[in-house]
Amino acid sequence: MKTPLLTTLAILLPAFTLLAAETTVSDLAGQWHGKSHFTGISYEEATQKKVAAQDVEIVLHISADGSVTGRVGGAELSECVVEVNRGWFARLLHIKDDFIIRGKIIGAVAVGSESGTNTINAPFNLPDGRIKGTMFITHPFTYPYPFLTLRLSREP
Protein backbone atom coordinates (compact mmCIF):
# COMPACT_ATOMS: atom_id res chain seq x y z
CA MET A 1 0.00 0.00 0.00
CA LYS A 2 2.79 2.44 0.86
CA THR A 3 4.88 1.58 -2.20
CA PRO A 4 2.40 2.92 -4.83
CA LEU A 5 1.92 6.09 -2.77
CA LEU A 6 5.66 6.66 -2.44
CA THR A 7 6.17 5.92 -6.14
CA THR A 8 3.45 8.42 -7.08
CA LEU A 9 4.98 11.08 -4.83
CA ALA A 10 8.44 10.37 -6.24
CA ILE A 11 7.10 11.01 -9.75
CA LEU A 12 4.90 14.02 -8.96
CA LEU A 13 7.25 15.93 -6.67
CA PRO A 14 9.83 16.73 -9.39
CA ALA A 15 7.02 17.65 -11.80
CA PHE A 16 5.50 20.10 -9.31
CA THR A 17 8.96 21.50 -8.58
CA LEU A 18 9.46 22.24 -12.30
CA LEU A 19 6.02 23.86 -12.50
CA ALA A 20 6.79 25.98 -9.46
CA ALA A 21 9.98 27.39 -11.03
CA GLU A 22 8.66 30.80 -11.98
CA THR A 23 9.97 33.99 -13.45
CA THR A 24 9.81 36.71 -10.81
CA VAL A 25 8.98 40.38 -11.20
CA SER A 26 12.65 41.31 -10.72
CA ASP A 27 13.52 39.10 -13.74
CA LEU A 28 11.43 41.48 -15.89
CA ALA A 29 13.58 44.51 -15.02
CA GLY A 30 14.75 46.46 -18.04
CA GLN A 31 13.63 48.44 -21.04
CA TRP A 32 10.99 46.87 -23.34
CA HIS A 33 9.82 48.20 -26.71
CA GLY A 34 7.56 47.38 -29.62
CA LYS A 35 4.82 48.68 -31.91
CA SER A 36 1.13 47.93 -31.96
CA HIS A 37 -1.80 48.73 -34.23
CA PHE A 38 -4.11 51.29 -32.59
CA THR A 39 -7.66 52.05 -33.72
CA GLY A 40 -9.09 53.75 -30.63
CA ILE A 41 -9.03 53.76 -26.84
CA SER A 42 -12.75 53.00 -26.59
CA TYR A 43 -15.26 50.90 -28.50
CA GLU A 44 -17.00 54.03 -29.79
CA GLU A 45 -13.74 55.60 -30.92
CA ALA A 46 -12.74 52.46 -32.82
CA THR A 47 -16.11 51.66 -34.43
CA GLN A 48 -16.88 55.25 -35.42
CA LYS A 49 -13.36 55.63 -36.80
CA LYS A 50 -12.72 58.85 -34.86
CA VAL A 51 -8.99 58.08 -35.01
CA ALA A 52 -7.03 57.06 -38.07
CA ALA A 53 -5.78 53.48 -37.62
CA GLN A 54 -2.05 53.61 -37.05
CA ASP A 55 0.92 51.90 -35.45
CA VAL A 56 2.02 53.36 -32.13
CA GLU A 57 5.30 52.87 -30.35
CA ILE A 58 5.27 51.30 -26.89
CA VAL A 59 8.18 51.76 -24.47
CA LEU A 60 8.12 50.30 -20.96
CA HIS A 61 10.73 50.51 -18.23
CA ILE A 62 10.23 47.87 -15.55
CA SER A 63 12.20 48.32 -12.33
CA ALA A 64 13.36 45.42 -10.15
CA ASP A 65 10.80 46.47 -7.51
CA GLY A 66 7.98 46.08 -10.05
CA SER A 67 7.26 49.73 -10.79
CA VAL A 68 6.55 50.45 -14.46
CA THR A 69 6.99 53.71 -16.36
CA GLY A 70 6.90 54.47 -20.04
CA ARG A 71 4.63 55.53 -22.84
CA VAL A 72 2.09 54.14 -25.25
CA GLY A 73 2.08 56.35 -28.32
CA GLY A 74 1.69 59.87 -26.92
CA ALA A 75 0.26 58.75 -23.56
CA GLU A 76 2.30 58.26 -20.39
CA LEU A 77 1.98 55.41 -17.91
CA SER A 78 1.42 56.51 -14.32
CA GLU A 79 1.27 54.69 -10.99
CA CYS A 80 1.86 51.38 -12.77
CA VAL A 81 3.17 48.20 -11.19
CA VAL A 82 3.74 44.72 -12.54
CA GLU A 83 2.66 41.78 -10.38
CA VAL A 84 2.69 38.02 -10.59
CA ASN A 85 -0.81 37.08 -11.76
CA ARG A 86 -0.83 33.30 -11.24
CA GLY A 87 1.01 30.46 -9.56
CA TRP A 88 1.97 27.00 -10.71
CA PHE A 89 -1.50 25.50 -10.23
CA ALA A 90 -3.25 28.17 -12.34
CA ARG A 91 -0.52 27.71 -14.97
CA LEU A 92 -1.14 23.97 -14.94
CA LEU A 93 -4.86 24.63 -15.57
CA HIS A 94 -4.13 27.39 -18.14
CA ILE A 95 -5.98 29.99 -16.07
CA LYS A 96 -4.94 33.67 -16.32
CA ASP A 97 -1.62 35.03 -17.58
CA ASP A 98 1.69 34.96 -15.69
CA PHE A 99 1.95 38.71 -15.03
CA ILE A 100 -0.23 41.80 -15.03
CA ILE A 101 0.52 45.52 -15.20
CA ARG A 102 -1.98 47.66 -13.28
CA GLY A 103 -2.09 51.45 -13.24
CA LYS A 104 -3.15 54.48 -15.26
CA ILE A 105 -2.54 55.89 -18.71
CA ILE A 106 -2.57 59.68 -19.06
CA GLY A 107 -3.02 61.57 -22.31
CA ALA A 108 -3.96 60.71 -25.87
CA VAL A 109 -2.40 57.60 -27.37
CA ALA A 110 -2.68 59.09 -30.88
CA VAL A 111 -3.75 62.38 -32.44
CA GLY A 112 -7.53 62.66 -32.27
CA SER A 113 -7.86 60.00 -29.57
CA GLU A 114 -9.53 60.72 -26.23
CA SER A 115 -7.26 62.39 -23.75
CA GLY A 116 -7.47 62.18 -19.97
CA THR A 117 -6.70 59.55 -17.37
CA ASN A 118 -7.82 55.94 -17.73
CA THR A 119 -7.27 52.90 -15.55
CA ILE A 120 -5.48 50.05 -17.32
CA ASN A 121 -4.72 46.36 -16.84
CA ALA A 122 -2.28 44.53 -19.09
CA PRO A 123 -2.04 40.78 -18.46
CA PHE A 124 0.85 39.09 -20.27
CA ASN A 125 3.07 36.05 -20.61
CA LEU A 126 6.73 35.74 -21.58
CA PRO A 127 6.95 33.23 -24.44
CA ASP A 128 10.48 33.17 -25.85
CA GLY A 129 11.53 36.02 -23.54
CA ARG A 130 9.10 38.51 -25.13
CA ILE A 131 6.12 40.24 -23.53
CA LYS A 132 2.95 39.03 -25.22
CA GLY A 133 -0.43 40.26 -23.96
CA THR A 134 -3.20 42.82 -24.24
CA MET A 135 -3.73 46.25 -22.67
CA PHE A 136 -7.26 46.93 -21.42
CA ILE A 137 -9.06 50.10 -20.34
CA THR A 138 -11.11 49.30 -17.25
CA HIS A 139 -14.17 51.13 -15.95
CA PRO A 140 -16.33 50.22 -12.98
CA PHE A 141 -19.32 48.03 -13.86
CA THR A 142 -18.36 47.54 -17.52
CA TYR A 143 -16.38 44.90 -19.37
CA PRO A 144 -12.69 45.86 -19.90
CA TYR A 145 -12.00 47.18 -23.41
CA PRO A 146 -8.91 45.69 -25.13
CA PHE A 147 -7.37 48.60 -26.99
CA LEU A 148 -3.80 47.44 -27.66
CA THR A 149 -1.90 44.23 -28.29
CA LEU A 150 1.48 43.97 -26.55
CA ARG A 151 4.36 42.34 -28.44
CA LEU A 152 7.45 43.74 -26.77
CA SER A 153 11.14 42.82 -26.87
CA ARG A 154 13.72 43.62 -24.22
CA GLU A 155 16.33 46.16 -25.25
CA PRO A 156 19.89 44.98 -24.69
FENHUTA-V749002 format. One record per pair of residues at least 12 apart in sequence whose C-alpha atoms are under 8 Angstrom apart, sorted by sequence separation. I is the first residue (numbers start at 1). J is the second residue. If there is no record, write none. Layout:
I | J
I | J
//
This chain:
39 | 51
58 | 70
59 | 71
67 | 79
68 | 80
85 | 97
86 | 98
105 | 117
106 | 118
122 | 134
123 | 135
134 | 146
135 | 147
136 | 148
39 | 52
40 | 53
58 | 71
59 | 72
67 | 80
68 | 81
85 | 98
86 | 99
104 | 117
105 | 118
122 | 135
134 | 147
135 | 148
39 | 53
57 | 71
58 | 72
67 | 81
68 | 82
84 | 98
85 | 99
104 | 118
105 | 119
121 | 135
122 | 136
134 | 148
135 | 149
38 | 53
39 | 54
57 | 72
58 | 73
66 | 81
67 | 82
84 | 99
85 | 100
104 | 119
105 | 120
120 | 135
121 | 136
134 | 149
135 | 150
37 | 53
38 | 54
56 | 72
57 | 73
66 | 82
83 | 99
84 | 100
103 | 119
104 | 120
120 | 136
121 | 137
133 | 149
134 | 150
37 | 54
38 | 55
56 | 73
66 | 83
82 | 99
83 | 100
102 | 119
103 | 120
120 | 137
121 | 138
132 | 149
133 | 150
37 | 55
38 | 56
82 | 100
83 | 101
102 | 120
103 | 121
119 | 137
120 | 138
132 | 150
133 | 151
36 | 55
37 | 56
82 | 101
101 | 120
102 | 121
118 | 137
119 | 138
131 | 150
132 | 151
35 | 55
36 | 56
62 | 82
81 | 101
82 | 102
101 | 121
102 | 122
118 | 138
119 | 139
131 | 151
132 | 152
35 | 56
36 | 57
80 | 101
81 | 102
100 | 121
101 | 122
130 | 151
131 | 152
35 | 57
36 | 58
80 | 102
81 | 103
100 | 122
101 | 123
130 | 152
131 | 153
34 | 57
35 | 58
80 | 103
100 | 123
130 | 153
33 | 57
34 | 58
79 | 103
80 | 104
99 | 123
100 | 124
129 | 153
130 | 154
33 | 58
34 | 59
78 | 103
79 | 104
98 | 123
99 | 124
129 | 154
33 | 59
77 | 103
78 | 104
97 | 123
98 | 124
99 | 125
124 | 150
32 | 59
33 | 60
77 | 104
78 | 105
96 | 123
97 | 124
98 | 125
31 | 59
32 | 60
77 | 105
78 | 106
97 | 125
98 | 126
31 | 60
32 | 61
76 | 105
77 | 106
31 | 61
32 | 62
75 | 105
76 | 106
30 | 61
31 | 62
75 | 106
76 | 107
29 | 61
30 | 62
75 | 107
29 | 62
30 | 63
68 | 101
74 | 107
75 | 108
28 | 62
29 | 63
74 | 108
75 | 109
28 | 63
29 | 64
73 | 108
74 | 109
75 | 110
28 | 64
73 | 109
74 | 110
26 | 63
27 | 64
29 | 66
72 | 109
73 | 110
26 | 64
85 | 123
25 | 64
26 | 65
25 | 65
26 | 66
25 | 66
56 | 109
56 | 110
25 | 82
25 | 83
25 | 84
51 | 110
24 | 84
51 | 111
51 | 112
50 | 112
51 | 113
50 | 113
22 | 88
20 | 87
20 | 88
41 | 109
45 | 113
19 | 88
16 | 88
19 | 91
41 | 113
19 | 92
40 | 113
41 | 114
58 | 152
42 | 137
41 | 137
43 | 145
42 | 145
41 | 145
42 | 147
41 | 147
40 | 147
39 | 147
38 | 147
38 | 148
37 | 148
36 | 148
37 | 149
36 | 149
36 | 150
35 | 150
36 | 151
34 | 150
35 | 151
34 | 151
35 | 152
34 | 152
33 | 152
34 | 153
32 | 152
33 | 153
32 | 153
33 | 154
32 | 154
33 | 155
31 | 154
32 | 155
30 | 154
31 | 155
30 | 155
//
